[in-house]
Amino acid sequence: MTDATHVWMKPPFGLGEPKEVEAKPELIVPLMNAGWSQCDPPASNDEEVTEDVR
């Protein structure tokens, strides 16, 4: 189950870093109107990032 108190948002056109935002409409709606969208949290340094290179 996901943490419903925060969501990760990525900036429009992939410019910049995703940021964690408190999951409140008054915070999320203005970001979405500006082009931000929800995304998966970034991989932490503890997680191994793998890439399929077939």
Buried (B, 14 or more C-beta within 10 A) or exposed (E): EEEEEEBBBBBEEEEEEBBEBEBEEEEBEEBEEEEBEBBEEBEEEEEEEEEEEE
